[in-house]
Amino acid sequence: MNKTTHKVVEIEELTPETFVLRVERNNFEFIPGQYVILRMPDEHIAREYSIYSGITDQYLEFLIREIPAGEFSRYLRHLTPETTLEVEGPNGFFVPDERTMKGTPSFFIATGTGISPFHSIIRSHRSINYQILHGVKFADEAYGRQSFNPQQYTLCTSRGEQGDYFGRVSSYLREHPVQPDVICYLCGNSEMINEVTDILEGFGLPPENIRTEVFF
């Protein structure tokens, strides 16, 4: 597996729990939607993170939520510029398929930091015919919203009414049926993925039009 070492550029705070880790690109190549393994140098502790940046961005970025009991996410949050981090990859097949790249309507459905692969995809391929449904608790968790076309983005907030829709993504979908020929990409927690998959299958979507990535 390809391993490279990257210097930290900065940590961008988004919310009290969430941040963007920005490291030197070092000509790192990937397909939008893929993930890497971040590793402490000379340590055995490592975690998988989807790439947040686009293929033409100057830096390599990762959207990370600090977990109270998570030693590694705390470690990443307190990295300082010029320290190094080992990157393994890229890995994964949660990438836009040929139909999406040729203009077939595609629906990206995410919860929380599961927006990461979609942020990378749209920053890389702005001409994709897409809609995004992003489920969070509060509106300040609309990570990377500025990178998406406002007309193609819907924010679902489950604990605040400052989003575009008050409720979970599953509730939104029950009220807004999806056509069977749309390609749906789901990224987030397993509960959401299972529930939304059942809803989409109920709308008549075939298995090949439902692609999933369990994020946590």
Secondary structure, DSSP 4 states (H G I P E B T S, - for coil): --EEEEEEEEEEE-SSSEEEEEEE-TT----TT-EEEEE-TTSS-EEEEE--S-TT-SEEEEEEEPPTT-HHHHHHHT--TT-EEEEEEEE---S--HHHHTT--EEEEEEGGGGHHHHHHHHH-TTS-EEEEEEESSGGG-TTGGGS-GGGEEEEESS-S-SSEES-HHHHHHHS---TTSEEEEEE-HHHHHHHHHHHHHTT--GGGEEEEE--
